[in-house]
């Protein structure tokens, strides 16, 4: 069961507890928390057995999506990935800004930027990867977090990015201390690229806010 599904189950338990304690005081019908709990548990069950953890992401993302601040933060996060990948010569094939869009396109997680990473996958399959290739992708994976830190002075997203980075580095035999060092270096590299290309980054954010196609986003980067 995914972490999101577990969170939904925890919410259900919380609702049952609160309704038991406060229901008689506010004359709340037992049917209200019962129906709400049934729906949430149903979503969690469907999420685990039918949607492989994506259903909970869509539900949570939908609720959070009503916040303009949340939507704006996602765009700034993904624009960080997009710009750094472009500057490092990694082709972008698409992007999504919500879990629902990601699910429709068959992508995991809550959305993101999709790269042409065939060469990376080939090298990883062979168990040999050039230092340059590794540095480029590590920097791109940490770029969303770096962008959030620059704009908001903290990062709320990036768990999937860190997981991907950790998965690749551990498959290559990196220990914990080496992993932490690589992560910090990649984040610093991404931050530097974003700072050096701030006008292009702001132009890209504006384009992504309009849900511009990839080609127009690239033009925004190159002609801020």
C-alpha positions as CSV (number, residue, x, y, z in Angstrom):
1,X,0.0,0.0,0.0
2,X,1.3,3.4,-1.0
3,X,2.1,6.2,1.6
4,X,-0.9,8.2,0.3
5,X,-3.2,5.2,0.8
6,X,-2.0,4.8,4.3
7,X,-2.6,8.5,4.9
8,X,-6.2,8.0,3.7
9,X,-6.7,5.1,6.1
10,X,-5.3,7.3,8.9
11,X,-7.8,10.0,8.0
12,X,-10.6,7.4,8.1
13,X,-9.6,6.3,11.6
14,X,-9.4,10.0,12.7
15,X,-12.9,10.6,11.4
16,X,-14.4,7.7,13.2
17,X,-12.7,8.7,16.5
18,X,-13.8,12.4,16.2
19,X,-17.4,11.4,15.3
20,X,-17.6,9.0,18.2
21,X,-16.4,11.7,20.7
22,X,-18.2,14.8,19.2
23,X,-21.2,13.3,17.4
24,X,-23.6,13.3,20.4
25,X,-22.6,16.8,21.4
26,X,-23.3,18.4,18.0
27,X,-26.2,16.0,17.1
28,X,-24.3,14.7,14.1
29,X,-25.9,11.9,12.3
30,X,-23.9,8.7,12.5
31,X,-24.5,8.3,8.8
32,X,-22.3,11.3,7.9
33,X,-18.9,10.0,9.2
34,X,-19.9,6.5,8.2
35,X,-20.4,7.5,4.5
36,X,-17.3,9.7,4.5
37,X,-15.2,6.9,6.0
38,X,-16.6,4.4,3.6
39,X,-15.7,6.6,0.6
40,X,-12.2,7.3,1.8
41,X,-11.5,3.6,2.5
42,X,-12.9,2.8,-0.9
43,X,-10.5,5.2,-2.5
44,X,-7.6,3.7,-0.6
45,X,-8.6,0.2,-1.6
46,X,-9.0,1.1,-5.2
47,X,-5.7,2.9,-5.1
48,X,-3.8,-0.1,-3.8
49,X,-5.3,-2.9,-5.9
50,X,-6.3,-1.2,-9.1
51,X,-4.3,2.0,-9.6
52,X,-0.9,1.0,-8.1
53,X,-0.8,3.9,-5.7
54,X,-1.8,6.6,-8.3
55,X,-5.4,7.0,-7.1
56,X,-4.4,8.5,-3.8
57,X,-2.0,10.9,-5.5
58,X,-4.8,12.1,-7.8
59,X,-7.2,12.6,-4.9
60,X,-4.7,14.5,-2.7
61,X,-3.5,16.5,-5.8
62,X,-7.1,17.4,-6.6
63,X,-7.8,18.7,-3.1
64,X,-4.5,20.6,-3.0
65,X,-5.1,21.9,-6.5
66,X,-7.7,24.4,-5.3
67,X,-4.8,26.4,-3.8
68,X,-3.2,28.9,-6.3
69,X,-0.1,28.8,-4.2
70,X,0.2,25.0,-4.5
71,X,-0.3,25.2,-8.3
72,X,2.3,28.0,-8.6
73,X,4.8,26.0,-6.6
74,X,4.4,22.9,-8.8
75,X,5.0,25.0,-11.9
76,X,8.1,26.6,-10.5
77,X,9.4,23.1,-9.4
78,X,8.8,21.6,-12.8
79,X,10.2,24.6,-14.6
80,X,13.4,24.0,-12.7
81,X,13.7,20.5,-14.1
82,X,12.8,21.7,-17.6
83,X,15.3,24.6,-17.8
84,X,18.2,22.7,-16.3
85,X,17.6,19.7,-18.6
86,X,17.5,21.9,-21.6
87,X,20.7,23.7,-20.6
88,X,22.5,20.4,-20.1
89,X,21.5,19.1,-23.5
90,X,18.9,16.6,-22.3
91,X,15.8,16.6,-24.7
92,X,12.4,17.2,-23.1
93,X,9.6,15.2,-24.6
94,X,6.7,16.5,-22.4
95,X,5.5,17.7,-19.1
96,X,2.5,17.4,-16.8
97,X,1.5,19.6,-13.9
98,X,-0.9,17.3,-12.0
99,X,-1.3,13.7,-10.9
100,X,-4.4,13.4,-13.1
101,X,-2.4,14.5,-16.2
102,X,0.4,12.1,-15.3
103,X,-2.1,9.2,-14.9
104,X,-3.6,9.9,-18.3
105,X,-0.2,9.8,-19.9
106,X,0.9,6.7,-18.1
107,X,3.4,8.4,-15.9
108,X,4.1,7.6,-12.2
109,X,3.8,10.1,-9.4
110,X,2.2,13.5,-9.4
111,X,3.4,14.8,-12.7
112,X,6.6,16.1,-13.9
113,X,9.0,16.7,-16.9
114,X,9.6,13.7,-19.2
115,X,13.1,13.4,-20.8
116,X,14.5,11.4,-23.6
117,X,16.7,9.2,-21.3
118,X,17.3,6.2,-23.6
119,X,21.0,6.6,-23.4
120,X,20.9,6.8,-19.6
121,X,18.8,3.6,-19.4
122,X,21.2,1.9,-21.8
123,X,24.3,2.7,-19.8
124,X,22.6,1.7,-16.5
125,X,21.5,-1.6,-18.0
126,X,25.1,-2.2,-19.0
127,X,26.2,-1.3,-15.4
128,X,28.6,1.3,-16.7
129,X,27.8,5.0,-16.9
130,X,30.1,8.0,-17.7
131,X,30.7,10.5,-15.0
132,X,29.4,13.3,-17.3
133,X,26.1,11.5,-17.9
134,X,25.6,10.8,-14.2
135,X,26.4,14.4,-13.2
136,X,23.9,15.7,-15.8
137,X,21.0,13.6,-14.7
138,X,21.7,14.1,-11.0
139,X,21.7,17.8,-11.5
140,X,18.4,17.6,-13.4
141,X,16.8,15.4,-10.7
142,X,17.7,18.0,-8.0
143,X,16.7,21.0,-10.1
144,X,13.1,21.1,-8.9
145,X,14.1,21.2,-5.3
146,X,16.7,23.9,-6.1
147,X,14.1,26.0,-7.9
148,X,11.7,25.8,-5.0
149,X,14.4,26.8,-2.6
150,X,15.3,29.8,-4.7
151,X,11.8,31.0,-5.1
152,X,10.2,30.0,-1.8
153,X,13.2,29.5,0.4
154,X,12.1,25.9,1.1
155,X,11.1,22.8,-0.9
156,X,7.9,20.9,-0.3
157,X,8.2,18.6,-3.3
158,X,11.0,16.5,-4.6
159,X,10.5,13.2,-2.7
160,X,10.2,11.3,-6.0
161,X,13.3,13.1,-7.3
162,X,15.4,12.1,-4.3
163,X,14.1,8.5,-4.6
164,X,15.1,8.3,-8.3
165,X,18.6,9.8,-7.5
166,X,19.1,7.3,-4.6
167,X,17.9,4.4,-6.7
168,X,20.4,5.1,-9.5
169,X,23.3,5.9,-7.2
170,X,22.8,2.8,-5.0
171,X,22.6,0.6,-8.1
172,X,26.0,2.0,-9.0
173,X,27.4,1.1,-5.6
174,X,27.4,4.5,-3.9
175,X,27.4,4.4,-0.1
176,X,25.3,6.6,2.1
177,X,28.0,9.3,2.6
178,X,28.8,9.4,-1.1
179,X,25.1,9.6,-1.9
180,X,24.7,12.6,0.4
181,X,27.7,14.3,-1.1
182,X,26.5,13.7,-4.7
183,X,23.0,15.0,-3.8
184,X,24.4,18.3,-2.3
185,X,26.7,18.8,-5.3
186,X,23.9,18.2,-7.8
187,X,21.6,20.6,-5.9
188,X,24.4,23.3,-6.0
189,X,25.0,22.8,-9.7
190,X,21.2,23.1,-10.4
191,X,21.0,26.2,-8.3
192,X,23.9,27.9,-10.1
193,X,22.3,27.1,-13.5
194,X,19.0,28.6,-12.4
195,X,20.6,31.7,-11.0
196,X,22.7,32.3,-14.1
197,X,19.6,31.9,-16.3
198,X,17.0,33.6,-14.2
199,X,15.3,35.7,-17.0
200,X,15.0,32.5,-19.1
201,X,13.6,30.7,-16.0
202,X,10.9,33.3,-15.4
203,X,10.0,33.3,-19.1
204,X,9.6,29.5,-18.9
205,X,7.4,29.7,-15.8
206,X,5.1,32.1,-17.6
207,X,4.9,29.7,-20.6
208,X,4.2,26.7,-18.4
209,X,1.5,28.7,-16.5
210,X,-0.3,29.0,-19.9
211,X,0.3,25.2,-20.5
212,X,2.3,26.0,-23.6
213,X,3.6,23.0,-25.6
214,X,7.2,21.9,-25.2
215,X,8.3,23.7,-28.4
216,X,7.0,27.0,-27.1
217,X,8.6,26.5,-23.7
218,X,12.0,25.9,-25.4
219,X,11.5,29.2,-27.3
220,X,10.7,31.0,-24.1
221,X,14.0,29.8,-22.6
222,X,16.0,30.8,-25.6
223,X,14.3,34.2,-26.1
224,X,13.4,35.5,-22.7
